[in-house]
Amino acid sequence: MSAEELKSLRSKLDEINVELLELMTKRAEIVTDIGKVKAKIGTKRFDPVRESQMLEELVQLNKGPFSDDTIRHLFKQIFKASLDLQKIDQQKELLV
Amino acid sequence: MSAEELKSLRSKLDEINVELLELMTKRAEIVTDIGKVKAKIGTKRFDPVRESQMLEELVQLNKGPFSDDTIRHLFKQIFKASLDLQKIDQQKELLV
């Protein structure tokens, strides 16, 4: 019985992993587009105020089980990875 | 026009952030349930083979723009945070 339960929970987890991957991919594409718009209007790529606003909004919405600090940590990693993509994208443009 | 574009992209980003938070929360709850089932059947909490299988499945599905290494890094952080929750949960049980 418990082995069956484990199998079913794991299959739910696999589905969520894929959904997370899809959302992170979608997010990365939007951040890349934002980078292009910012380059066009000449705004700085990294906006620490906007980043901390996004983090605070997420912490406000967090009902657990993750602690607020864990939410901050996980999203900072996602934000950083997306920002690094903008960097790569701009370097490509410079090389053209 | 570009300022409008930026506003619209940012609002899409905010929606995705919230969806990510919801999915991560759902994921954390399932991992906590898995921890309980594992405690019941006396299996070890951390299963490195299962973790590396999940990572490889995600890398197989990754079509960019994130590199495979970035996907591995981001998911390892999410996996670790979820596993830490199981730890806290088991400590609580020990204290009861």
N, CA and C atoms of all chains as a GROMACS GRO file, in nm:
protein
  576
    1MET      N    1   0.082  -0.121   0.000
    1MET     CA    2   0.000   0.000   0.000
    1MET      C    3   0.086   0.127   0.000
    2SER      N    4   0.183   0.131   0.091
    2SER     CA    5   0.269   0.249   0.100
    2SER      C    6   0.358   0.264  -0.022
    3ALA      N    7   0.399   0.150  -0.081
    3ALA     CA    8   0.481   0.156  -0.202
    3ALA      C    9   0.400   0.216  -0.316
    4GLU      N   10   0.270   0.182  -0.321
    4GLU     CA   11   0.180   0.240  -0.421
    4GLU      C   12   0.165   0.391  -0.401
    5GLU      N   13   0.147   0.426  -0.273
    5GLU     CA   14   0.134   0.568  -0.236
    5GLU      C   15   0.257   0.647  -0.283
    6LEU      N   16   0.375   0.588  -0.257
    6LEU     CA   17   0.501   0.651  -0.294
    6LEU      C   18   0.509   0.672  -0.445
    7LYS      N   19   0.466   0.569  -0.518
    7LYS     CA   20   0.470   0.575  -0.665
    7LYS      C   21   0.380   0.688  -0.715
    8SER      N   22   0.262   0.698  -0.657
    8SER     CA   23   0.166   0.799  -0.700
    8SER      C   24   0.216   0.941  -0.666
    9LEU      N   25   0.275   0.956  -0.545
    9LEU     CA   26   0.328   1.088  -0.506
    9LEU      C   27   0.445   1.126  -0.597
   10ARG      N   28   0.528   1.027  -0.631
   10ARG     CA   29   0.643   1.055  -0.717
   10ARG      C   30   0.599   1.095  -0.857
   11SER      N   31   0.492   1.034  -0.904
   11SER     CA   32   0.448   1.070  -1.038
   11SER      C   33   0.390   1.212  -1.038
   12LYS      N   34   0.323   1.250  -0.928
   12LYS     CA   35   0.276   1.389  -0.915
   12LYS      C   36   0.394   1.486  -0.916
   13LEU      N   37   0.502   1.444  -0.846
   13LEU     CA   38   0.621   1.527  -0.836
   13LEU      C   39   0.685   1.547  -0.974
   14ASP      N   40   0.689   1.440  -1.053
   14ASP     CA   41   0.746   1.449  -1.188
   14ASP      C   42   0.668   1.550  -1.272
   15GLU      N   43   0.534   1.545  -1.258
   15GLU     CA   44   0.451   1.640  -1.334
   15GLU      C   45   0.481   1.784  -1.294
   16ILE      N   46   0.493   1.806  -1.162
   16ILE     CA   47   0.521   1.942  -1.114
   16ILE      C   48   0.659   1.988  -1.161
   17ASN      N   49   0.757   1.896  -1.161
   17ASN     CA   50   0.891   1.933  -1.210
   17ASN      C   51   0.883   1.986  -1.353
   18VAL      N   52   0.807   1.915  -1.437
   18VAL     CA   53   0.795   1.955  -1.577
   18VAL      C   54   0.725   2.091  -1.588
   19GLU      N   55   0.620   2.109  -1.507
   19GLU     CA   56   0.550   2.238  -1.509
   19GLU      C   57   0.642   2.351  -1.465
   20LEU      N   58   0.726   2.323  -1.364
   20LEU     CA   59   0.821   2.424  -1.316
   20LEU      C   60   0.920   2.459  -1.428
   21LEU      N   61   0.968   2.356  -1.497
   21LEU     CA   62   1.062   2.378  -1.608
   21LEU      C   63   0.997   2.467  -1.714
   22GLU      N   64   0.871   2.436  -1.748
   22GLU     CA   65   0.802   2.514  -1.851
   22GLU      C   66   0.785   2.660  -1.809
   23LEU      N   67   0.748   2.679  -1.682
   23LEU     CA   68   0.729   2.816  -1.632
   23LEU      C   69   0.860   2.892  -1.628
   24MET      N   70   0.968   2.824  -1.584
   24MET     CA   71   1.098   2.892  -1.577
   24MET      C   72   1.145   2.930  -1.716
   25THR      N   73   1.116   2.843  -1.814
   25THR     CA   74   1.153   2.870  -1.954
   25THR      C   75   1.077   2.993  -2.005
   26LYS      N   76   0.945   2.994  -1.976
   26LYS     CA   77   0.861   3.107  -2.018
   26LYS      C   78   0.913   3.236  -1.954
   27ARG      N   79   0.948   3.225  -1.826
   27ARG     CA   80   0.999   3.340  -1.752
   27ARG      C   81   1.128   3.392  -1.815
   28ALA      N   82   1.217   3.297  -1.851
   28ALA     CA   83   1.346   3.335  -1.911
   28ALA      C   84   1.325   3.409  -2.043
   29GLU      N   85   1.226   3.364  -2.119
   29GLU     CA   86   1.200   3.429  -2.248
   29GLU      C   87   1.150   3.572  -2.227
   30ILE      N   88   1.064   3.590  -2.127
   30ILE     CA   89   1.013   3.725  -2.099
   30ILE      C   90   1.126   3.816  -2.052
   31VAL      N   91   1.214   3.762  -1.964
   31VAL     CA   92   1.325   3.844  -1.915
   31VAL      C   93   1.418   3.883  -2.031
   32THR      N   94   1.437   3.792  -2.126
   32THR     CA   95   1.519   3.823  -2.243
   32THR      C   96   1.453   3.936  -2.323
   33ASP      N   97   1.320   3.929  -2.339
   33ASP     CA   98   1.249   4.037  -2.409
   33ASP      C   99   1.261   4.169  -2.334
   34ILE      N  100   1.251   4.163  -2.201
   34ILE     CA  101   1.266   4.285  -2.121
   34ILE      C  102   1.405   4.345  -2.144
   35GLY      N  103   1.506   4.259  -2.150
   35GLY     CA  104   1.642   4.305  -2.176
   35GLY      C  105   1.652   4.381  -2.308
   36LYS      N  106   1.581   4.329  -2.409
   36LYS     CA  107   1.585   4.394  -2.542
   36LYS      C  108   1.518   4.531  -2.537
   37VAL      N  109   1.402   4.537  -2.469
   37VAL     CA  110   1.331   4.666  -2.456
   37VAL      C  111   1.419   4.764  -2.380
   38LYS      N  112   1.482   4.717  -2.271
   38LYS     CA  113   1.567   4.805  -2.192
   38LYS      C  114   1.685   4.858  -2.273
   39ALA      N  115   1.743   4.770  -2.356
   39ALA     CA  116   1.856   4.812  -2.440
   39ALA      C  117   1.810   4.923  -2.536
   40LYS      N  118   1.686   4.907  -2.587
   40LYS     CA  119   1.630   5.003  -2.682
   40LYS      C  120   1.609   5.139  -2.617
   41ILE      N  121   1.555   5.138  -2.494
   41ILE     CA  122   1.529   5.268  -2.428
   41ILE      C  123   1.647   5.312  -2.343
   42GLY      N  124   1.754   5.232  -2.342
   42GLY     CA  125   1.878   5.273  -2.273
   42GLY      C  126   1.870   5.270  -2.121
   43THR      N  127   1.789   5.177  -2.067
   43THR     CA  128   1.782   5.164  -1.921
   43THR      C  129   1.879   5.055  -1.876
   44LYS      N  130   1.925   5.066  -1.753
   44LYS     CA  131   2.014   4.963  -1.697
   44LYS      C  132   1.942   4.829  -1.691
   45ARG      N  133   2.018   4.721  -1.714
   45ARG     CA  134   1.960   4.588  -1.716
   45ARG      C  135   1.914   4.543  -1.577
   46PHE      N  136   2.003   4.562  -1.480
   46PHE     CA  137   1.971   4.515  -1.345
   46PHE      C  138   1.909   4.627  -1.262
   47ASP      N  139   1.793   4.599  -1.208
   47ASP     CA  140   1.719   4.698  -1.131
   47ASP      C  141   1.695   4.641  -0.991
   48PRO      N  142   1.786   4.674  -0.895
   48PRO     CA  143   1.775   4.613  -0.762
   48PRO      C  144   1.645   4.647  -0.690
   49VAL      N  145   1.588   4.766  -0.718
   49VAL     CA  146   1.462   4.803  -0.652
   49VAL      C  147   1.350   4.712  -0.700
   50ARG      N  148   1.343   4.694  -0.832
   50ARG     CA  149   1.241   4.606  -0.890
   50ARG      C  150   1.258   4.462  -0.837
   51GLU      N  151   1.385   4.416  -0.828
   51GLU     CA  152   1.408   4.280  -0.779
   51GLU      C  153   1.360   4.265  -0.635
   52SER      N  154   1.390   4.365  -0.552
   52SER     CA  155   1.349   4.350  -0.412
   52SER      C  156   1.198   4.364  -0.398
   53GLN      N  157   1.134   4.443  -0.486
   53GLN     CA  158   0.987   4.451  -0.486
   53GLN      C  159   0.926   4.315  -0.520
   54MET      N  160   0.982   4.249  -0.624
   54MET     CA  161   0.929   4.118  -0.664
   54MET      C  162   0.944   4.018  -0.550
   55LEU      N  163   1.061   4.022  -0.484
   55LEU     CA  164   1.084   3.928  -0.373
   55LEU      C  165   0.986   3.953  -0.259
   56GLU      N  166   0.962   4.082  -0.228
   56GLU     CA  167   0.871   4.111  -0.117
   56GLU      C  168   0.728   4.070  -0.148
   57GLU      N  169   0.687   4.088  -0.276
   57GLU     CA  170   0.553   4.044  -0.316
   57GLU      C  171   0.537   3.894  -0.295
   58LEU      N  172   0.643   3.820  -0.332
   58LEU     CA  173   0.638   3.674  -0.320
   58LEU      C  174   0.634   3.632  -0.173
   59VAL      N  175   0.713   3.700  -0.091
   59VAL     CA  176   0.715   3.668   0.052
   59VAL      C  177   0.578   3.697   0.114
   60GLN      N  178   0.515   3.806   0.069
   60GLN     CA  179   0.381   3.839   0.119
   60GLN      C  180   0.281   3.728   0.086
   61LEU      N  181   0.299   3.668  -0.031
   61LEU     CA  182   0.205   3.564  -0.076
   61LEU      C  183   0.239   3.427  -0.019
   62ASN      N  184   0.360   3.413   0.034
   62ASN     CA  185   0.405   3.283   0.082
   62ASN      C  186   0.329   3.238   0.207
   63LYS      N  187   0.264   3.122   0.193
   63LYS     CA  188   0.190   3.068   0.310
   63LYS      C  189   0.260   2.943   0.363
   64GLY      N  190   0.387   2.921   0.325
   64GLY     CA  191   0.460   2.802   0.366
   64GLY      C  192   0.430   2.686   0.273
   65PRO      N  193   0.487   2.570   0.292
   65PRO     CA  194   0.575   2.532   0.403
   65PRO      C  195   0.716   2.591   0.394
   66PHE      N  196   0.754   2.647   0.280
   66PHE     CA  197   0.888   2.708   0.275
   66PHE      C  198   0.891   2.833   0.361
   67SER      N  199   1.005   2.855   0.426
   67SER     CA  200   1.021   2.978   0.503
   67SER      C  201   1.038   3.095   0.405
   68ASP      N  202   1.015   3.217   0.452
   68ASP     CA  203   1.032   3.334   0.367
   68ASP      C  204   1.176   3.343   0.315
   69ASP      N  205   1.271   3.307   0.400
   69ASP     CA  206   1.411   3.311   0.358
   69ASP      C  207   1.439   3.213   0.244
   70THR      N  208   1.377   3.095   0.253
   70THR     CA  209   1.396   2.996   0.146
   70THR      C  210   1.335   3.048   0.016
   71ILE      N  211   1.217   3.109   0.025
   71ILE     CA  212   1.154   3.167  -0.095
   71ILE      C  213   1.245   3.274  -0.155
   72ARG      N  214   1.298   3.361  -0.069
   72ARG     CA  215   1.390   3.464  -0.119
   72ARG      C  216   1.509   3.400  -0.188
   73HIS      N  217   1.568   3.298  -0.124
   73HIS     CA  218   1.686   3.233  -0.179
   73HIS      C  219   1.656   3.169  -0.315
   74LEU      N  220   1.546   3.093  -0.323
   74LEU     CA  221   1.515   3.022  -0.448
   74LEU      C  222   1.487   3.121  -0.562
   75PHE      N  223   1.410   3.224  -0.532
   75PHE     CA  224   1.379   3.321  -0.639
   75PHE      C  225   1.500   3.404  -0.679
   76LYS      N  226   1.588   3.434  -0.584
   76LYS     CA  227   1.709   3.507  -0.621
   76LYS      C  228   1.792   3.427  -0.722
   77GLN      N  229   1.795   3.294  -0.702
   77GLN     CA  230   1.869   3.208  -0.795
   77GLN      C  231   1.805   3.213  -0.934
   78ILE      N  232   1.672   3.210  -0.936
   78ILE     CA  233   1.600   3.214  -1.064
   78ILE      C  234   1.620   3.350  -1.131
   79PHE      N  235   1.612   3.457  -1.052
   79PHE     CA  236   1.632   3.592  -1.107
   79PHE      C  237   1.773   3.604  -1.165
   80LYS      N  238   1.871   3.554  -1.090
   80LYS     CA  239   2.010   3.567  -1.134
   80LYS      C  240   2.033   3.491  -1.265
   81ALA      N  241   1.979   3.370  -1.272
   81ALA     CA  242   1.996   3.290  -1.394
   81ALA      C  243   1.934   3.361  -1.514
   82SER      N  244   1.818   3.425  -1.493
   82SER     CA  245   1.751   3.495  -1.603
   82SER      C  246   1.833   3.617  -1.645
   83LEU      N  247   1.888   3.686  -1.548
   83LEU     CA  248   1.968   3.805  -1.576
   83LEU      C  249   2.095   3.767  -1.653
   84ASP      N  250   2.153   3.653  -1.617
   84ASP     CA  251   2.272   3.606  -1.688
   84ASP      C  252   2.240   3.580  -1.836
   85LEU      N  253   2.116   3.537  -1.864
   85LEU     CA  254   2.076   3.516  -2.003
   85LEU      C  255   2.077   3.647  -2.082
   86GLN      N  256   2.029   3.755  -2.018
   86GLN     CA  257   2.031   3.886  -2.085
   86GLN      C  258   2.174   3.923  -2.122
   87LYS      N  259   2.267   3.893  -2.029
   87LYS     CA  260   2.408   3.923  -2.051
   87LYS      C  261   2.459   3.852  -2.177
   88ILE      N  262   2.430   3.720  -2.185
   88ILE     CA  263   2.474   3.640  -2.299
   88ILE      C  264   2.414   3.697  -2.427
   89ASP      N  265   2.285   3.734  -2.418
   89ASP     CA  266   2.215   3.788  -2.533
   89ASP      C  267   2.279   3.917  -2.583
   90GLN      N  268   2.317   4.004  -2.489
   90GLN     CA  269   2.377   4.131  -2.528
   90GLN      C  270   2.517   4.110  -2.586
   91GLN      N  271   2.591   4.011  -2.529
   91GLN     CA  272   2.724   3.983  -2.583
   91GLN      C  273   2.714   3.935  -2.727
   92LYS      N  274   2.610   3.854  -2.755
   92LYS     CA  275   2.589   3.805  -2.892
   92LYS      C  276   2.568   3.923  -2.986
   93GLU      N  277   2.487   4.020  -2.941
   93GLU     CA  278   2.460   4.136  -3.026
   93GLU      C  279   2.587   4.216  -3.054
   94LEU      N  280   2.673   4.223  -2.951
   94LEU     CA  281   2.798   4.299  -2.967
   94LEU      C  282   2.890   4.230  -3.069
   95LEU      N  283   2.878   4.098  -3.076
   95LEU     CA  284   2.966   4.022  -3.165
   95LEU      C  285   2.919   4.026  -3.310
   96VAL      N  286   2.794   4.065  -3.332
   96VAL     CA  287   2.740   4.063  -3.470
   96VAL      C  288   2.797   4.181  -3.550
   97MET      N  289   0.593   5.402  -2.616
   97MET     CA  290   0.561   5.266  -2.662
   97MET      C  291   0.644   5.161  -2.588
   98SER      N  292   0.776   5.184  -2.582
   98SER     CA  293   0.863   5.088  -2.516
   98SER      C  294   0.838   5.080  -2.366
   99ALA      N  295   0.801   5.194  -2.308
   99ALA     CA  296   0.770   5.195  -2.165
   99ALA      C  297   0.644   5.112  -2.140
  100GLU      N  298   0.549   5.121  -2.233
  100GLU     CA  299   0.427   5.041  -2.225
  100GLU      C  300   0.458   4.891  -2.237
  101GLU      N  301   0.547   4.862  -2.335
  101GLU     CA  302   0.591   4.724  -2.357
  101GLU      C  303   0.653   4.667  -2.229
  102LEU      N  304   0.739   4.748  -2.168
  102LEU     CA  305   0.808   4.707  -2.046
  102LEU      C  306   0.707   4.677  -1.935
  103LYS      N  307   0.608   4.764  -1.924
  103LYS     CA  308   0.505   4.747  -1.821
  103LYS      C  309   0.429   4.616  -1.841
  104SER      N  310   0.395   4.589  -1.966
  104SER     CA  311   0.318   4.468  -1.996
  104SER      C  312   0.403   4.341  -1.971
  105LEU      N  313   0.531   4.347  -2.011
  105LEU     CA  314   0.619   4.231  -1.988
  105LEU      C  315   0.639   4.207  -1.838
  106ARG      N  316   0.652   4.317  -1.764
  106ARG     CA  317   0.670   4.304  -1.620
  106ARG      C  318   0.547   4.245  -1.552
  107SER      N  319   0.431   4.282  -1.602
  107SER     CA  320   0.311   4.228  -1.539
  107SER      C  321   0.299   4.077  -1.569
  108LYS      N  322   0.343   4.036  -1.692
  108LYS     CA  323   0.347   3.892  -1.722
  108LYS      C  324   0.443   3.820  -1.628
  109LEU      N  325   0.557   3.886  -1.602
  109LEU     CA  326   0.660   3.828  -1.515
  109LEU      C  327   0.605   3.809  -1.373
  110ASP      N  328   0.531   3.910  -1.326
  110ASP     CA  329   0.472   3.901  -1.191
  110ASP      C  330   0.378   3.781  -1.181
  111GLU      N  331   0.298   3.761  -1.287
  111GLU     CA  332   0.205   3.646  -1.288
  111GLU      C  333   0.282   3.514  -1.282
  112ILE      N  334   0.389   3.506  -1.362
  112ILE     CA  335   0.468   3.382  -1.363
  112ILE      C  336   0.535   3.359  -1.228
  113ASN      N  337   0.583   3.466  -1.165
  113ASN     CA  338   0.642   3.451  -1.031
  113ASN      C  339   0.544   3.386  -0.935
  114VAL      N  340   0.420   3.435  -0.937
  114VAL     CA  341   0.318   3.382  -0.846
  114VAL      C  342   0.289   3.234  -0.879
  115GLU      N  343   0.281   3.205  -1.009
  115GLU     CA  344   0.257   3.065  -1.049
  115GLU      C  345   0.372   2.975  -1.002
  116LEU      N  346   0.496   3.026  -1.014
  116LEU     CA  347   0.612   2.949  -0.968
  116LEU      C  348   0.603   2.924  -0.818
  117LEU      N  349   0.566   3.028  -0.745
  117LEU     CA  350   0.552   3.014  -0.600
  117LEU      C  351   0.448   2.907  -0.566
  118GLU      N  352   0.336   2.912  -0.636
  118GLU     CA  353   0.229   2.814  -0.609
  118GLU      C  354   0.275   2.671  -0.638
  119LEU      N  355   0.346   2.657  -0.751
  119LEU     CA  356   0.395   2.522  -0.787
  119LEU      C  357   0.500   2.472  -0.688
  120MET      N  358   0.589   2.561  -0.647
  120MET     CA  359   0.693   2.520  -0.552
  120MET      C  360   0.631   2.480  -0.418
  121THR      N  361   0.526   2.553  -0.380
  121THR     CA  362   0.455   2.522  -0.256
  121THR      C  363   0.388   2.385  -0.265
  122LYS      N  364   0.323   2.360  -0.379
  122LYS     CA  365   0.258   2.231  -0.403
  122LYS      C  366   0.363   2.120  -0.400
  123ARG      N  367   0.477   2.147  -0.463
  123ARG     CA  368   0.586   2.050  -0.467
  123ARG      C  369   0.636   2.019  -0.326
  124ALA      N  370   0.651   2.124  -0.245
  124ALA     CA  371   0.701   2.106  -0.108
  124ALA      C  372   0.605   2.020  -0.027
  125GLU      N  373   0.474   2.039  -0.049
  125GLU     CA  374   0.375   1.960   0.026
  125GLU      C  375   0.385   1.812  -0.012
  126ILE      N  376   0.402   1.786  -0.143
  126ILE     CA  377   0.415   1.646  -0.187
  126ILE      C  378   0.542   1.583  -0.131
  127VAL      N  379   0.653   1.660  -0.132
  127VAL     CA  380   0.778   1.605  -0.079
  127VAL      C  381   0.763   1.573   0.071
  128THR      N  382   0.691   1.658   0.142
  128THR     CA  383   0.666   1.633   0.284
  128THR      C  384   0.586   1.504   0.302
  129ASP      N  385   0.484   1.484   0.215
  129ASP     CA  386   0.406   1.360   0.220
  129ASP      C  387   0.494   1.239   0.188
  130ILE      N  388   0.582   1.254   0.089
  130ILE     CA  389   0.673   1.143   0.054
  130ILE      C  390   0.760   1.108   0.176
  131GLY      N  391   0.806   1.211   0.247
  131GLY     CA  392   0.887   1.190   0.366
  131GLY      C  393   0.812   1.107   0.470
  132LYS      N  394   0.682   1.135   0.484
  132LYS     CA  395   0.601   1.062   0.582
  132LYS      C  396   0.586   0.916   0.541
  133VAL      N  397   0.558   0.893   0.412
  133VAL     CA  398   0.544   0.755   0.363
  133VAL      C  399   0.677   0.681   0.382
  134LYS      N  400   0.787   0.748   0.349
  134LYS     CA  401   0.919   0.685   0.362
  134LYS      C  402   0.950   0.649   0.507
  135ALA      N  403   0.912   0.738   0.598
  135ALA     CA  404   0.935   0.710   0.741
  135ALA      C  405   0.855   0.586   0.782
  136LYS      N  406   0.734   0.575   0.727
  136LYS     CA  407   0.645   0.462   0.759
  136LYS      C  408   0.703   0.330   0.710
  137ILE      N  409   0.757   0.332   0.585
  137ILE     CA  410   0.810   0.206   0.532
  137ILE      C  411   0.960   0.192   0.562
  138GLY      N  412   1.015   0.289   0.635
  138GLY     CA  413   1.154   0.277   0.680
  138GLY      C  414   1.259   0.291   0.570
  139THR      N  415   1.227   0.371   0.466
  139THR     CA  416   1.325   0.396   0.360
  139THR      C  417   1.402   0.525   0.392
  140LYS      N  418   1.524   0.532   0.341
  140LYS     CA  419   1.603   0.654   0.359
  140LYS      C  420   1.535   0.772   0.292
  141ARG      N  421   1.549   0.890   0.354
  141ARG     CA  422   1.483   1.009   0.303
  141ARG      C  423   1.546   1.056   0.172
  142PHE      N  424   1.679   1.061   0.170
  142PHE     CA  425   1.745   1.113   0.051
  142PHE      C  426   1.784   0.998  -0.041
  143ASP      N  427   1.741   1.007  -0.166
  143ASP     CA  428   1.767   0.902  -0.263
  143ASP      C  429   1.842   0.966  -0.381
  144PRO      N  430   1.977   0.958  -0.379
  144PRO     CA  431   2.055   1.027  -0.483
  144PRO      C  432   2.026   0.975  -0.624
  145VAL      N  433   1.990   0.846  -0.637
  145VAL     CA  434   1.961   0.791  -0.770
  145VAL      C  435   1.835   0.856  -0.825
  146ARG      N  436   1.731   0.862  -0.742
  146ARG     CA  437   1.605   0.925  -0.782
  146ARG      C  438   1.629   1.074  -0.817
  147GLU      N  439   1.709   1.141  -0.736
  147GLU     CA  440   1.736   1.283  -0.762
  147GLU      C  441   1.805   1.300  -0.898
  148SER      N  442   1.904   1.215  -0.926
  148SER     CA  443   1.975   1.234  -1.052
  148SER      C  444   1.886   1.192  -1.170
  149GLN      N  445   1.795   1.096  -1.148
  149GLN     CA  446   1.699   1.062  -1.254
  149GLN      C  447   1.608   1.181  -1.286
  150MET      N  448   1.558   1.247  -1.180
  150MET     CA  449   1.470   1.362  -1.201
  150MET      C  450   1.544   1.472  -1.277
  151LEU      N  451   1.670   1.496  -1.238
  151LEU     CA  452   1.748   1.601  -1.304
  151LEU      C  453   1.769   1.567  -1.452
  152GLU      N  454   1.801   1.440  -1.479
  152GLU     CA  455   1.826   1.403  -1.619
  152GLU      C  456   1.700   1.412  -1.704
  153GLU      N  457   1.585   1.378  -1.646
  153GLU     CA  458   1.458   1.393  -1.718
  153GLU      C  459   1.434   1.539  -1.755
  154LEU      N  460   1.463   1.627  -1.660
  154LEU     CA  461   1.442   1.770  -1.684
  154LEU      C  462   1.538   1.823  -1.791
  155VAL      N  463   1.662   1.777  -1.784
  155VAL     CA  464   1.761   1.821  -1.883
  155VAL      C  465   1.721   1.772  -2.023
  156GLN      N  466   1.667   1.650  -2.029
  156GLN     CA  467   1.620   1.596  -2.158
  156GLN      C  468   1.509   1.684  -2.216
  157LEU      N  469   1.424   1.735  -2.129
  157LEU     CA  470   1.310   1.817  -2.174
  157LEU      C  471   1.349   1.962  -2.199
  158ASN      N  472   1.466   2.003  -2.150
  158ASN     CA  473   1.506   2.143  -2.160
  158ASN      C  474   1.537   2.183  -2.305
  159LYS      N  475   1.463   2.283  -2.353
  159LYS     CA  476   1.487   2.331  -2.490
  159LYS      C  477   1.549   2.471  -2.485
  160GLY      N  478   1.601   2.512  -2.371
  160GLY     CA  479   1.658   2.646  -2.356
  160GLY      C  480   1.551   2.746  -2.322
  161PRO      N  481   1.579   2.875  -2.302
  161PRO     CA  482   1.712   2.935  -2.319
  161PRO      C  483   1.810   2.903  -2.206
  162PHE      N  484   1.764   2.847  -2.095
  162PHE     CA  485   1.859   2.813  -1.988
  162PHE      C  486   1.948   2.697  -2.035
  163SER      N  487   2.075   2.701  -1.997
  163SER     CA  488   2.164   2.590  -2.027
  163SER      C  489   2.126   2.471  -1.938
  164ASP      N  490   2.168   2.351  -1.978
  164ASP     CA  491   2.139   2.232  -1.898
  164ASP      C  492   2.199   2.247  -1.757
  165ASP      N  493   2.317   2.305  -1.749
  165ASP     CA  494   2.381   2.325  -1.619
  165ASP      C  495   2.298   2.417  -1.529
  166THR      N  496   2.240   2.521  -1.589
  166THR     CA  497   2.157   2.613  -1.511
  166THR      C  498   2.032   2.541  -1.460
  167ILE      N  499   1.972   2.459  -1.546
  167ILE     CA  500   1.854   2.382  -1.505
  167ILE      C  501   1.891   2.289  -1.389
  168ARG      N  502   2.006   2.221  -1.404
  168ARG     CA  503   2.050   2.133  -1.294
  168ARG      C  504   2.068   2.213  -1.165
  169HIS      N  505   2.133   2.327  -1.177
  169HIS     CA  506   2.160   2.410  -1.058
  169HIS      C  507   2.029   2.455  -0.991
  170LEU      N  508   1.936   2.510  -1.072
  170LEU     CA  509   1.812   2.563  -1.014
  170LEU      C  510   1.730   2.452  -0.948
  171PHE      N  511   1.718   2.339  -1.015
  171PHE     CA  512   1.639   2.230  -0.957
  171PHE      C  513   1.706   2.168  -0.834
  172LYS      N  514   1.839   2.160  -0.835
  172LYS     CA  515   1.907   2.109  -0.716
  172LYS      C  516   1.874   2.194  -0.594
  173GLN      N  517   1.866   2.327  -0.615
  173GLN     CA  518   1.831   2.417  -0.505
  173GLN      C  519   1.689   2.389  -0.455
  174ILE      N  520   1.598   2.369  -0.552
  174ILE     CA  521   1.458   2.341  -0.515
  174ILE      C  522   1.449   2.206  -0.443
  175PHE      N  523   1.521   2.106  -0.494
  175PHE     CA  524   1.520   1.973  -0.432
  175PHE      C  525   1.574   1.983  -0.288
  176LYS      N  526   1.684   2.055  -0.273
  176LYS     CA  527   1.747   2.066  -0.142
  176LYS      C  528   1.653   2.132  -0.042
  177ALA      N  529   1.590   2.241  -0.086
  177ALA     CA  530   1.499   2.314   0.004
  177ALA      C  531   1.384   2.223   0.047
  178SER      N  532   1.334   2.141  -0.046
  178SER     CA  533   1.223   2.051  -0.013
  178SER      C  534   1.268   1.943   0.085
  179LEU      N  535   1.389   1.893   0.062
  179LEU     CA  536   1.444   1.789   0.149
  179LEU      C  537   1.465   1.843   0.291
  180ASP      N  538   1.509   1.968   0.299
  180ASP     CA  539   1.527   2.031   0.431
  180ASP      C  540   1.395   2.037   0.506
  181LEU      N  541   1.284   2.054   0.431
  181LEU     CA  542   1.152   2.056   0.496
  181LEU      C  543   1.120   1.922   0.562
  182GLN      N  544   1.156   1.812   0.492
  182GLN     CA  545   1.134   1.679   0.550
  182GLN      C  546   1.209   1.666   0.682
  183LYS      N  547   1.333   1.720   0.682
  183LYS     CA  548   1.416   1.715   0.802
  183LYS      C  549   1.345   1.785   0.919
  184ILE      N  550   1.297   1.907   0.893
  184ILE     CA  551   1.228   1.985   0.997
  184ILE      C  552   1.105   1.908   1.046
  185ASP      N  553   1.033   1.848   0.948
  185ASP     CA  554   0.913   1.774   0.979
  185ASP      C  555   0.943   1.654   1.071
  186GLN      N  556   1.053   1.584   1.042
  186GLN     CA  557   1.088   1.468   1.124
  186GLN      C  558   1.137   1.509   1.262
  187GLN      N  559   1.208   1.622   1.267
  187GLN     CA  560   1.252   1.673   1.398
  187GLN      C  561   1.132   1.706   1.485
  188LYS      N  562   1.030   1.764   1.421
  188LYS     CA  563   0.908   1.798   1.495
  188LYS      C  564   0.847   1.672   1.555
  189GLU      N  565   0.843   1.566   1.473
  189GLU     CA  566   0.785   1.441   1.522
  189GLU      C  567   0.864   1.384   1.640
  190LEU      N  568   0.997   1.400   1.632
  190LEU     CA  569   1.082   1.350   1.740
  190LEU      C  570   1.058   1.425   1.870
  191LEU      N  571   1.019   1.551   1.855
  191LEU     CA  572   0.998   1.634   1.974
  191LEU      C  573   0.862   1.610   2.040
  192VAL      N  574   0.772   1.545   1.965
  192VAL     CA  575   0.636   1.526   2.017
  192VAL      C  576   0.634   1.413   2.120
   0.00000   0.00000   0.00000
